[in-house]
Amino acid sequence: MAIRRIYETPDPVLRQISKPVETFDADLRTLVEDMFETMYDAPGIGLAAVQVGEPIRLLVIDLQEPEEEGGEPARDPKVFINPEVLWHSESDVPYTEGCLSVPEQYAEVMRPDRIRARWRDVEGNQYEEEIDGLLAVCLQHEMDHLNGVLFIDHLSRLKRDMVLKKLAKWRKENNLKAA
């Protein structure tokens, strides 16, 4: 397993449309392991393959938080390959989102509160399920990455510009360049 580089906005890699996964093999399993290690190290709760420079329709999610300060988190890793939303509720809910590709920045995004999704796991098995709550929000956020969309694209131009200015200021204060 290896920690991979997470690409950050405005890198054009993040705007690529990801291609469907067709081969379920050892290389795919290694990529999934690397993505979990990278996501946990960051730390984050979701990561799309394109964020680590692999434009394929693969994402990983783990919503678990550490049980106590300094304690080991209870893990609940989920892998979504070739995910698709089959249905979404008519009602949207606000959720404050952040992104490993837009570090240290957060903004409220409106998304459907329930979805019905279909996806495959790392072995190629297919699943279909109705999902709600944080998992639904996170899955939609990560699926956006597969289509070259960042959470800031859901914001008004004014709010998006404010987030990008705050990001530039944060990078300058921390002597960082876009990864």
Secondary structure in CASP SS format (residue, H / E / C, confidence):
PFRMAT SS
TARGET T0000
AUTHOR 0000-0000-0000
METHOD secondary structure of the structure
MODEL  1
M C 1.00
A C 1.00
I C 1.00
R C 1.00
R C 1.00
I C 1.00
Y C 1.00
E C 1.00
T C 1.00
P C 1.00
D C 1.00
P H 1.00
V H 1.00
L H 1.00
R H 1.00
Q C 1.00
I C 1.00
S C 1.00
K E 1.00
P C 1.00
V C 1.00
E C 1.00
T C 1.00
F C 1.00
D C 1.00
A H 1.00
D H 1.00
L H 1.00
R H 1.00
T H 1.00
L H 1.00
V H 1.00
E H 1.00
D H 1.00
M H 1.00
F H 1.00
E H 1.00
T H 1.00
M H 1.00
Y H 1.00
D H 1.00
A C 1.00
P C 1.00
G C 1.00
I C 1.00
G E 1.00
L E 1.00
A E 1.00
A H 1.00
V H 1.00
Q H 1.00
V H 1.00
G C 1.00
E C 1.00
P C 1.00
I E 1.00
R C 1.00
L E 1.00
L E 1.00
V E 1.00
I E 1.00
D C 1.00
L C 1.00
Q C 1.00
E C 1.00
P E 1.00
E C 1.00
E C 1.00
E C 1.00
G C 1.00
G C 1.00
E C 1.00
P E 1.00
A C 1.00
R C 1.00
D C 1.00
P C 1.00
K E 1.00
V E 1.00
F E 1.00
I E 1.00
N E 1.00
P E 1.00
E E 1.00
V E 1.00
L E 1.00
W E 1.00
H E 1.00
S C 1.00
E C 1.00
S C 1.00
D E 1.00
V E 1.00
P E 1.00
Y E 1.00
T E 1.00
E E 1.00
G E 1.00
C E 1.00
L C 1.00
S C 1.00
V E 1.00
P E 1.00
E E 1.00
Q E 1.00
Y E 1.00
A E 1.00
E E 1.00
V E 1.00
M E 1.00
R E 1.00
P E 1.00
D C 1.00
R E 1.00
I E 1.00
R E 1.00
A E 1.00
R E 1.00
W E 1.00
R E 1.00
D C 1.00
V C 1.00
E C 1.00
G C 1.00
N C 1.00
Q E 1.00
Y E 1.00
E E 1.00
E E 1.00
E E 1.00
I E 1.00
D E 1.00
G H 1.00
L H 1.00
L H 1.00
A H 1.00
V H 1.00
C H 1.00
L H 1.00
Q H 1.00
H H 1.00
E H 1.00
M H 1.00
D H 1.00
H H 1.00
L H 1.00
N C 1.00
G C 1.00
V C 1.00
L C 1.00
F H 1.00
I H 1.00
D H 1.00
H H 1.00
L C 1.00
S C 1.00
R H 1.00
L H 1.00
K H 1.00
R H 1.00
D H 1.00
M H 1.00
V H 1.00
L H 1.00
K H 1.00
K H 1.00
L H 1.00
A H 1.00
K H 1.00
W H 1.00
R H 1.00
K H 1.00
E H 1.00
N C 1.00
N C 1.00
L C 1.00
K C 1.00
A C 1.00
A C 1.00
END
